[in-house]
């Protein structure tokens, strides 16, 4: 009986010990499960944070790329505008050069024409002076009495000299006794003062002043 009681006590003790061991094992498993869940939760949070960080980094890179694209587009636009301005400046420079060349050529032509006109004017002046000098040198005078008169000439007797044949026409200036007259009104015997010039060895009257003999 005593032995049976001991066995019973031993059985109860063993059962209690097993129950306590099971309780400790269950508590340990529960604690381990909570630790694994917390660890998994921490890893999930870290993964989310990393993903968020990566997303932010990607957005930052996208923003930088967009900004770079905008800078490139602006620089291309500026470059195109600069090229257009440069082309326009080149065209304006070429046009200005062409105008300057045309103006230079025109100025040169004008100067050449002016030189030619000046040379021609000088030549005409020299010819006129020469003609005047020749006329002055060739102009002569004669005094005498009219021997004969016709529409083309008068013949004048010069004392001590051969008779002078002087060519006249209706336009030859003539005065008769101080009054304007014409060669046809001259009469033989009239006293005349004649200014004439030699042309092709012929005397041509420039002016005749006549007085009627009384």
Steps between C-alpha positions, in 0.01 A plus 500: 500500500776722583668412181190584305480836672853574408434409141199723498698786642771436251247494219351828611843655530598375161178629351549836665857510377397417147224758512742763623749405233233522237399839635857623482533363145177670393612826652836468326331425169270796546790729578692367199197556274460857623870561437479364146192713429669810634807418295291446190313825572831686541633353179177596323530855634863518394407367155221760474734775610761382250235487227380849595859622498560338161177654370604843626844454349343392170267804505797724574690349206192542278469862605869555432464332159197717417689810609796391290269445205357849548851645519598315183184617322564860610863481394395358163248781465764755599744342256241512221423863582870583509554328165210693350638827635845412369356416158305825499811692604698334220232590248491859624879517483497365144231751401693783663816388320313489170355849560844631595649345186225648285541840664876479454460408134246779452729747673787386281286536186385843615857604569607369159216687330587814696864465396396451137264798513769710664750393234249576223416836654866582534554398139209717385631790705846457355353484151292811561801683638706383206230608255471837672874540489502400136217740426675779689822425322324473162274802549617796302378842399506699177407857407423626154239593245252260351583418139232243433210332684306180432294267725804281570785749544620855496823623352687762696784719371781526759753780468833353394361143505320269259121515499346287774222257413289438812231234514163617640145374537173648616581417864825700502464790750510833311455860610455779244553852631448369851176320421450125475495389142588205277771419244261564208468868601870562457590704195827540310691798636383446859779510756512188712676357800489121479577237763562164341665166553674264265330168437651267239705791371188709446405819687162468672346818637406503870384865506483792262468866600434721193463869436349650190728731307348851465 
